[in-house]
Amino acid sequence: MQPRRVAVLGGGPGGLYAARLLKLAYPACEVQVHEQGEPDATFGFGVGLASGTQRNLESADPDTLRELVATGVRHDMTMQVRGQRVRVRNDRLIGVARTELLAVLQRHAEKAGVQLEFGVRPSSAELDADLVVAADGVSSATREEGSFGAHVETGEGLYLWCGADFSLPDAVFAPVETEYGTFVAHAYPYSGGRSTFLIETDERTWRNAGFDRTTVALEGAPPSASDEESLRYLEKIFAGQLRRHRLIGNRTRWLRFRTVRCERWSDGNVVLLGDAAHTAHFSIGSGTKLAMEDAIGLVAVLRDSPDLATAFARYEALRRPAVERLQELARRSQLWWESFPSRLDLPVERLMVAYMSRAGNVSLDRFAGSSPDAVGVALRQYGGTQPHGDLVQWVLDRPLTHGGRTFPDRVTVPELKRVHADLRNPWSPEADALVARGRGSGGVLVTGPAARSDVLTRLDLAERIRLETGELTAVEGPAALREDLAAGLVSGRTDLVSLTEEQV
Ligand SMILES: Cc1cc2nc3c(=O)[nH]c(=O)nc-3n(C[C@H](O)[C@H](O)[C@H](O)COP(=O)(O)OP(=O)(O)OC[C@H]3O[C@@H](n4cnc5c(N)ncnc54)[C@H](O)[C@@H]3O)c2cc1C
């Protein structure tokens, strides 16, 4: 189909990129972006762009990609825990300043002939257009006003997004244990000699430190104000990572992450795109990617569709599987980070394996291939000897001594109390009851459905039982998932695994 006039609400990465691609595909069409902010004012600091995203952008729009990559900073990853550190290579991510990302996208949109209007907040109903692309972000007013069947889930933990004006040599994950509880920094360098610092904590620590009070105090403040009291405190506890630099705020406040899901992404001539339609926890660094890939998908289906209804149905069919897959990875990653302080007794190399395998996206073999040194140390810590031969088999074959009992390998499971788990969230009240059943049991075998997602959740639940009760734990799962189960063993999620012949 051939739209005559398109209005894009929101000049973030999704809206700007959709506008450019639309104008390139339909030069005769009038494309206008309406953005509430000013051209160079934005929230946030650097964002990570993964290599997969870069490949998708390469085929849709090599000019824009070239400029983005030129401004980006590649970085390796370091985890620093209680004075230990481990470093792994990371070729997949570049850090780009959000301001530069938007400047590049604004420039390229204008070059294509898109009109950009700043400082306006029209509602979708006010816009005179054949097609309205609502890319107005996680708090989308368009989503609230329309009929999209939206569900918003709020995370348990709190985060604060700030920056520093020096370039870290690597991305850094660093927990700091304080008198109030644990704060964790996820920090990485980005263009312009700066670094993003994302600090996470749990509700109890946040309250103990008095940050519930600073958060309430900011409620009446201008939107541009940052939580300076929190920043000054965090600057002190992360002094080691900050190397005497200050933390800089930009509308920086404690927030809880909101995961948005919508039953429908369109309503009449309005279509949602990017964060307005769906969000994925920041710990997998994929929101920008999803927004820009939505733009690519929407423009691709418009071309071959006879009308908007067909185009919107095709857009959802094309984008939903990828979005939902990443949302599921993000959900697991969010739960893992929200429970991160409970794992700090693990040696840092094993913690790095646990991090990489937290969402079931990176297998032990793949991680060993890309970071043989770190994984080699983690395996020696786990098995006490030098790994050899088939890695997964080697992991399963290691003997175990636990509470005075010795097991010849990790797959010979004695008679244990069976706990059947069929749940989505291993940190839910329902899961708390299962953990309580493990207490004083002399050992637990966690059983449940054979699907991979259930086995991954079981491993997380078993980890809670191990850590909270000190009991021996075993997880039952199909032999076809032995790689996931082996990663669970090395990551300290379970002591033993019971392999079944079930189909996955
Ligand atoms: C702490 C944190 C860290 C993150 N880190 C990463 C990362 O490393 N990598 C990554 O890929 N993603 C990351 N993200 C996610 C990423 O920021 C978003 O997914 C991405 O910006 C989504 O793009 P968007 O265009 O859909 O929405 P936004 O970027 O939110 O843009 C929406 C735009 O719409 C405007 N707007 C809103 N309402 C209106 C209105 N009514 N009228 C006009 N304009 C309006 C806003 O001003 C804004 O400019 C992170 C997110 C958070 C919260």
The ligand as an SDF file (V2000), in Angstrom:
LIG
                    3D

 53 58  0  0  0  0  0  0  0  0999 V2000
   17.8800    1.8670   32.7340 C   0  0  0  0  0  0  0  0  0  0  0  0
   17.7390    1.4950   31.3030 C   0  0  0  0  0  0  0  0  0  0  0  0
   18.8380    1.0760   30.5670 C   0  0  0  0  0  0  0  0  0  0  0  0
   18.7050    0.7120   29.2350 C   0  0  0  0  0  0  0  0  0  0  0  0
   19.7940    0.2560   28.5470 N   0  0  0  0  0  0  0  0  0  0  0  0
   19.6310   -0.1620   27.2740 C   0  0  0  0  0  0  0  0  0  0  0  0
   20.7240   -0.6690   26.5240 C   0  0  0  0  0  0  0  0  0  0  0  0
   21.8450   -0.7560   26.9960 O   0  0  0  0  0  0  0  0  0  0  0  0
   20.5110   -1.0830   25.2500 N   0  0  0  0  0  0  0  0  0  0  0  0
   19.2770   -0.9900   24.6810 C   0  0  0  0  0  0  0  0  0  0  0  0
   19.1180   -1.3810   23.5210 O   0  0  0  0  0  0  0  0  0  0  0  0
   18.2220   -0.5170   25.3450 N   0  0  0  0  0  0  0  0  0  0  0  0
   18.3670   -0.0950   26.6330 C   0  0  0  0  0  0  0  0  0  0  0  0
   17.3010    0.4030   27.3080 N   0  0  0  0  0  0  0  0  0  0  0  0
   16.0000    0.4590   26.6550 C   0  0  0  0  0  0  0  0  0  0  0  0
   15.8870    1.6190   25.7000 C   0  0  0  0  0  0  0  0  0  0  0  0
   16.1910    2.8280   26.3460 O   0  0  0  0  0  0  0  0  0  0  0  0
   14.4800    1.6680   25.1460 C   0  0  0  0  0  0  0  0  0  0  0  0
   14.0150    0.3770   24.8910 O   0  0  0  0  0  0  0  0  0  0  0  0
   14.4440    2.4460   23.8470 C   0  0  0  0  0  0  0  0  0  0  0  0
   14.7850    3.7780   24.0940 O   0  0  0  0  0  0  0  0  0  0  0  0
   13.0660    2.3590   23.2060 C   0  0  0  0  0  0  0  0  0  0  0  0
   12.9720    3.2440   22.1450 O   0  0  0  0  0  0  0  0  0  0  0  0
   11.5740    3.9120   21.7900 P   0  0  0  0  0  0  0  0  0  0  0  0
   11.8520    4.7840   20.6210 O   0  0  0  0  0  0  0  0  0  0  0  0
   10.5500    2.8760   21.6810 O   0  0  0  0  0  0  0  0  0  0  0  0
   11.1640    4.7580   23.0610 O   0  0  0  0  0  0  0  0  0  0  0  0
   11.9250    6.0080   23.8210 P   0  0  0  0  0  0  0  0  0  0  0  0
   13.3550    5.9090   23.5550 O   0  0  0  0  0  0  0  0  0  0  0  0
   11.4080    5.9980   25.1510 O   0  0  0  0  0  0  0  0  0  0  0  0
   11.3710    7.2260   22.9960 O   0  0  0  0  0  0  0  0  0  0  0  0
   10.0700    7.6980   23.1400 C   0  0  0  0  0  0  0  0  0  0  0  0
   10.0410    9.1680   22.7820 C   0  0  0  0  0  0  0  0  0  0  0  0
    8.7070    9.5900   22.7500 O   0  0  0  0  0  0  0  0  0  0  0  0
    8.6060   10.8450   23.3690 C   0  0  0  0  0  0  0  0  0  0  0  0
    7.2220   10.9840   23.8170 N   0  0  0  0  0  0  0  0  0  0  0  0
    6.6010   10.3270   24.8240 C   0  0  0  0  0  0  0  0  0  0  0  0
    5.3130   10.6540   24.8900 N   0  0  0  0  0  0  0  0  0  0  0  0
    5.1040   11.5390   23.8990 C   0  0  0  0  0  0  0  0  0  0  0  0
    3.9610   12.2420   23.4250 C   0  0  0  0  0  0  0  0  0  0  0  0
    2.7640   12.0520   23.9920 N   0  0  0  0  0  0  0  0  0  0  0  0
    4.0970   13.0750   22.3870 N   0  0  0  0  0  0  0  0  0  0  0  0
    5.3030   13.2510   21.8010 C   0  0  0  0  0  0  0  0  0  0  0  0
    6.4180   12.6190   22.1870 N   0  0  0  0  0  0  0  0  0  0  0  0
    6.3040   11.7750   23.2100 C   0  0  0  0  0  0  0  0  0  0  0  0
    9.6440   10.8240   24.4570 C   0  0  0  0  0  0  0  0  0  0  0  0
   10.0570   12.1240   24.8320 O   0  0  0  0  0  0  0  0  0  0  0  0
   10.7690   10.0310   23.7880 C   0  0  0  0  0  0  0  0  0  0  0  0
   11.6630   10.8670   23.0980 O   0  0  0  0  0  0  0  0  0  0  0  0
   17.4380    0.7800   28.6290 C   0  0  0  0  0  0  0  0  0  0  0  0
   16.3230    1.2310   29.3570 C   0  0  0  0  0  0  0  0  0  0  0  0
   16.4600    1.5710   30.6920 C   0  0  0  0  0  0  0  0  0  0  0  0
   15.2630    2.0310   31.4620 C   0  0  0  0  0  0  0  0  0  0  0  0
  1  2  1  0
  2  3  1  0
  2 52  2  0
  3  4  2  0
  4  5  1  0
  4 50  1  0
  5  6  2  0
  6  7  1  0
  6 13  1  0
  7  8  2  0
  7  9  1  0
  9 10  1  0
 10 11  2  0
 10 12  1  0
 12 13  2  0
 13 14  1  0
 14 15  1  0
 14 50  1  0
 15 16  1  0
 16 17  1  0
 16 18  1  0
 18 19  1  0
 18 20  1  0
 20 21  1  0
 20 22  1  0
 22 23  1  0
 23 24  1  0
 24 25  2  0
 24 26  1  0
 24 27  1  0
 27 28  1  0
 28 29  2  0
 28 30  1  0
 28 31  1  0
 31 32  1  0
 32 33  1  0
 33 34  1  0
 33 48  1  0
 34 35  1  0
 35 36  1  0
 35 46  1  0
 36 37  1  0
 36 45  1  0
 37 38  2  0
 38 39  1  0
 39 40  1  0
 39 45  2  0
 40 41  1  0
 40 42  2  0
 42 43  1  0
 43 44  2  0
 44 45  1  0
 46 47  1  0
 46 48  1  0
 48 49  1  0
 50 51  2  0
 51 52  1  0
 52 53  1  0
M  END
$$$$
